[in-house]
Amino acid sequence: MCQPTRCRTCGRTTWRGCGRHVAEVRAAVPADQWCPGHPDAPRRGIAAWFSRR
């Protein structure tokens, strides 16, 4: 199940979880409070470690 969480980059609302219920999470959050995504932001966590070069 997906649930809202705070974006570490901008502080707006984003989601965490399985990815199947993102639409339900977005429906409960005003559009101006939803994180637009940050493709150029540096990665964090274990995924960043595995993708190092």
C-alpha positions, 0 to 999 in steps of 0.5 A: 500500500502506498502512503504520502511522505515528505520529499527530502529535496523540496519538502513537498508531498510525494509517495512511498510504497509499492507504486500501485496506489500512487493515484490514490495518494495524489488524489488526497494531496492538493496539486500545488503541494505535490512534489514535481520530481527531481531527476537531477538530484543526487541519489541517496541510500543503498541504490546510490551506492550500487549505481556508483562508477 
